[in-house]
């Protein structure tokens, strides 16, 4: 039996909740990728959850609209940003505490 623990990450984890290929979901994906690149955080890979395929994840994380971007910080605190992530200043502020992986 192994006592290995998963490697801890010093940055918050991102989860992007989408609904398939819906236009707002496609814009959210593109806007998030663009902002991560602008912030030199291209190594940060958000975990994507398609609620058409995994609707239970919406219930588990209390998601009531898509697209939604959840950020989990190192203490377990959760922040959420709803919409297609086109408000650049809001998205930049939301992502401002992410650190580049070493």
Residue pairs with C-beta under 8 A, 6 or more apart in sequence:
9 74
9 101
10 74
10 99
10 101
10 102
11 44
11 74
11 98
11 99
11 100
11 101
12 71
12 72
12 73
12 74
12 97
12 98
13 47
13 71
13 72
14 32
14 44
14 46
14 47
14 69
14 70
14 71
14 72
14 98
15 46
15 47
15 48
15 49
15 61
15 69
15 70
15 72
16 28
16 29
16 32
16 46
16 47
16 48
16 49
16 67
16 68
16 69
16 70
17 49
17 51
17 57
17 58
17 61
17 63
17 66
17 67
17 68
17 69
17 70
18 25
18 28
18 29
18 48
18 49
18 50
18 51
18 66
18 67
19 25
19 50
19 51
19 52
19 66
19 67
20 50
20 52
22 66
24 66
24 67
24 83
24 84
25 66
25 67
25 84
27 67
27 84
27 85
27 86
28 67
28 69
28 83
28 84
28 85
29 48
29 67
31 84
31 85
31 86
31 88
31 91
32 46
32 69
32 85
32 91
35 85
35 88
35 91
35 92
35 95
36 42
36 44
36 46
36 95
38 92
39 92
39 95
39 96
39 98
40 100
41 95
41 98
41 100
43 100
43 101
44 98
44 100
44 101
46 69
49 57
49 58
51 57
51 58
51 63
51 66
57 63
58 64
58 66
61 70
61 78
63 70
63 80
65 82
67 82
67 83
67 84
67 85
68 80
68 81
68 82
69 80
69 81
69 82
69 85
69 94
70 78
70 79
70 80
71 78
71 79
71 80
71 81
71 94
71 95
71 98
72 78
73 79
73 97
79 94
81 90
81 91
81 94
85 91
